[in-house]
Amino acid sequence: MIPSLAEWATGLIDNSLAAAGTSVREVGVANLVAGGAVYDGLKLLGHGAVLVGIVLGAIACFVIDRRMYAAAIAAGIGAALSFVGLINALEVGWNASPGVSLGYAILALLLAGFGWYSRREIDMALHDELLSVNGTLMRGLELHGNLAGAELLEETATEPRYRLHSIGGVHPGMYEVGEDEEGASISGELYQVPTDVLLKVVENEPAGLHRGPVQLADGRVVPGILCARELAEQHPDITVHGGWRQYRATVAPVSH
């Protein structure tokens, strides 16, 4: 929309000057800028407005979806189109808008860098059928009924990079620590979960819990139940027990 508004604004300026019997060339871009109309910037932004909108919209959507490599490709396409003057240029031609082309190229490199930096993150949509649980969803505990219809695949343990807290003594809260922090391996269970069961689990999860990537001891990264760190740290740290079930064995059962 913004490129289209810029194109509309330049057209409005051109038509207004034409109605007054003059033109941008006669008035001078510098005089227009001095009067508060950034004509050259609007002209640059509005040239090829439809294509500009597609490129910028694609970059924004890919970034929101955290698909950084795809966003980098979109920015690279923007650099190529501006280089030949199809977008963000004053005319069509080779190297028509070097500053804009360089800007798109730098953006593409930055986005690719962010993609490489976050390369450990996974596309959760590809693994929606799996769920690693570490608390009351496990067998024999209070919310295990929410997993009715799911198949237990195996008992698991995480990489030693997590900490576990008792949230009000009712359920655990697990979060990943930084590379320079001390973590531990937390026990749990891995399930294959149909979509309808997963929706039931998500709807009934306690506040502060969410699905996120959990790295298992064998190196696999699967969707699991995590807790917001700022919430978990307000409650007792029970990491030393190695899991919620082990912790529960040391305290009186929670009454409901």
C-alpha positions, 0 to 999 in steps of 0.5 A: 500500500505504501508504494501505491500511496507514494505513486499516487502522491507523485501523480497528485503533485504532477497534476497540481503543477500541470494545472498551474501551468508549470512542471516539476522540471520548471519548479525544480526538485530542490524547491519542492523539497524545501516546500516540504514535498519530498518529490524525488523520494516519493518518485523512487518509492512509487516507481513499480508500485505493484512489484514493490508492494509484492516484494516488500510484502513477501519479505514482511510475511516471511520474516513474520513466519521466521522463514529468513532464507525465503525473506533473503531470497525475496530481498535478493529479487528486489535487488535484481529488479531495482538494478534493472530499474523495474522498481524503486528507480527513476528510469528503466536501465542497467544499474538504474538505482544503485543505492536501492539495489545495494540496500536490498542486497544488504538486507538479503545478507542480513536476513540470510545471516539471521537464518543461519544464526537460528538454523537450530530452530525447526518448523513445528508444522512438520512435526505436529504429530509428536509431543514431548511432555514432562509434567501432568500429561504423563501416565498416571498424572492429573492431565494424562486423560487429555492425551486419550487417543495419543500413542506413547512412543517412548520414555525420554530425557532431554539434553542437559540444557534445561531447568525445571521448577514446581509451579505452585506445586501443581505442575512443572515449568521447564525452560532451556538455559543459555550455553553459559548456564548450568542445565540438566537432563529432564525426564519425560515421555514422547507421544504421537498425537492426532490433531484433535488430541493436540488441540485438546491439550493446547486448550487445557494447558495451564497459563504460562505453558506453550509448545516449543522445540525440545532437544532430546538426549539423542539429538532429536528436536521435537515439539514439547511443553515449555514454560516462560522462564520469567514465570518459572523462576518465581517458583521453586527450582526442582531441577536436581530431581531430574523430572516431575515424576521424581519430584512428586515421589518426594512430596505429599500428593497434590489434592484436587 
